[in-house]
Amino acid sequence: MSFEAIKKQEQEYILHSYGRVDVALSHGKNAEAWDVEGKHYYDFTSGIGVNALGYCDEGWVKAVTEQTGKIQHMSNYYYCDKNTQLAELLAKNSGLCRSFFCNSGAEANECAIKIARKYGEKKHAYKIVTLENSFHGRTLTTLAATGQDGFHRLFTPLTEGFVYAKGNDVEDLKAKLSDPEVCAVLLESVQGEGGVVPMEEDYLKAVRALCTECDVLMMLDEVQTGIGRTGYFFSYQRAGILPDVVTAAKGLGGGLPIGVCIAGEKVKDSFAPGMNGSTFGANPVVCAGAVEVVSRVSKPEFLKEVQEKGEYFKERLLKMPNVEFVRGRGMMIGVKVKDKGAHDVLNACAKAGLLILTAKDLVRFLPPLTITKEEIDAGLAIFAEQIK
């Protein structure tokens, strides 16, 4: 089918909730892709951080296809070896205890919110502190948790009980935690949709100490930062802290939909049967792919390469005269371009054969963790040309 035929079909039959770029991809390998008309692209998006091992990684494809030939889905009434294997891997690599599997980051954050409300019940506390400029999902409750008014418009009234604090501001958080009705803090260690804004290590350590002191849960949304994206398996490990609850999604499945909420020692017994559920959560095929991802990404040598490639990206970008600044962690990178709008750069790059993202007024790169230096160089050459 031609691109124009696909575009016409999309406009007639799909709700217009996405601002599309004029690209219809057909197939890919690692950080390279081709569209339906044969045009070649370097992909610095990995499906917004989802294709952690790139397109069509051989090990991932083998794990997924073997499982499809056995059992593609089963009810959560029954035990599943891929489910339990994945849960054990996540416990060992997070320092936490027990997982609840679902289908997306928003659903994982919903689970975390339920755990927090359950924890706060004993002292009649239900409020959750999140950060200004945060993003936690698009369900009504995770929209309420999101600290950006732009996402709230048109969908009110939202779920009550969320209080917004200033990021990297310990005193403001202290003031919010003085409210006895607060039961938890939920934050991103790097705000992705908010413009690739990192939280300082000292701030994260202070949040951990304050949560312990005030007997509230520290919950980290690692939907975008987790599974090796920042050069650590989970980004909080860079600060040497251990939260009470962690959520992850995106890169975990390697391209298939999965989310997870991981509970620590303090809240590992939060749920009894029937208190939470997900029909497709812990799907065997998805979990088989996730086992392959976690088994490889969690290796120290793999994570070291992610850190090195992230630094290589930043060094190359900072040498470009039209780059104002670069920020982020590992291979979660935000770039401010002088004199050009981020969306204009995105469209120009797509026409020239490079797929990128935006985050507010920044260009954003979330390439596959397996991207090669040759692919980085080739993609950045296109980027440099388009921002002249």
Secondary structure, DSSP 8 states (H G I E B T S, - for coil): --HHHHHHHHHHHS-S-S---S--EEEEEBTEEEETT--EEEESSHHHHT-TT-BT-HHHHHHHHHHHTT-S---TTS--HHHHHHHHHHHHHHS--EEEEESSHHHHHHHHHHHHHHHHGGGT--EEEEEBT----SSHHHHHHSB-HHHHTTS-S--S-EEEE-TT-HHHHHHHHTSTTEEEEEE-SEETTTTSEE--HHHHHHHHHHHHHHT-EEEEE-TTTTTTTTSSSSGGGGGT---SEEEE-GGGGTTS--EEEEE-GGGTT---TTSS--SSTT-HHHHHHHHHHHHHHTSHHHHHHHHHHHHHHHHHHHTSTTEEEEEEETTEEEEEETTS-HHHHHHHHHHHTEE-EEETTEEEE---TT--HHHHHHHHHHHHHHT-
